[in-house]
Amino acid sequence: MKNHAFQALCFALRRWIIWPLRKPCHIVLLGGPGAGKGTIASQLSPMLGLPHISTGALIRQEIALQTPLGLSLKERIANGGLAPDDDVFDLLVKALKSIPAGHGAILDGFPRTLAQAQRLEQKLESWGIGLQSVIWIELAEPDLIERLSLRRTCTNKDCGRSYHLKFDPPCVESVCDACGHALAQRSDDHPDAISNRLALYKTESMPIRQFYQAPDKEGLVSFLQPTNANTKQEVLAMVLSALSK
C-alpha cells in the first residue's frame, strides 16, 4: 500500500508539473473481455488528468439511444461479434476531437484489430502525436470466464454501474447501489456469447501484439499477468509500475 501511495504521488506531481508542458498523452489499455481495463482506466483517469474513452461504452451508448448505428450494431453485439472497424473508429475519432487541445486520453480496449491499430497510429501521426504506452492485461481464460459470467450492470442508461456477484456485489441483490434500478446480465456475458468473444479475441489480438512489438516500437508495450486473486489496488500498482518505466 505504501508503494502504491508513493507511485500515486509521483504521478500526481507529473500531472501538475511536467505533463502540461508535453504533447497530449495517449495510453492504450488492452486485454481480453473482462480483463479489468475499464476498472483500471477509471482509476488512472483522475490520477493522470486524462479522460477515459471506452469504445465499448460508446457503442453501448449508441445502442441505448437507438441511433441508426446503434440499431445496426445491436444484433451483432448480442451474438458476441465485433463492431465493424469503420464504425468503431469513427466513434473514437469523434470522442478524441471533443477533448480540449493539449490533452490526451486513456483508450480502454481500443484497438481490437490490426486495422484499428494501424488507423489509430496514422490518425495520431496526422495530428503530430503518438502513443506513450500500451498496457496489456493478460488473464487466464478461467479467470476471464469467472469475471464475465458473474458480471451485472445497472439497467439505468444514465448510470450504467457494473458489479460482480463474487468480487463486488451490490448491497441489495439485483439492485444498483447508486440509483436503485435493477441489475441485469449483458447479452454478451451469457455463456455462448463469452465463448465466441474469447475465440474472437485470441484470433484478433495476435496481429496487434506483433504490431506493438515491432522493432520500431521497442518498449511501447508492457504485458501484465494479474489473476483474480489480486486486488484492484495490486493490479493498479502493476500498471503504475509499468507506466513509470
Secondary structure, DSSP 8 states (H G I E B T S, - for coil): -HHHHHHHHHHHHIIIIIGGGS---EEEEEESTTSSHHHHHHHHHHHHT--EEEHHHHHHHHHHTT-HHHHHHHHHHHTT----HHHHHHHHHHHHHTS-TT--EEEES---SHHHHHHHHHHHHHTT---SEEEEE---HHHHHHHHHTEEEES-TTT--EEETTTB--SSTTB-TTT--BEE--GGGSHHHHHHHHHHHHHHHHHHHHHHTSGGGTTSEEEE---TTS-HHHHHHHHHHHHH-
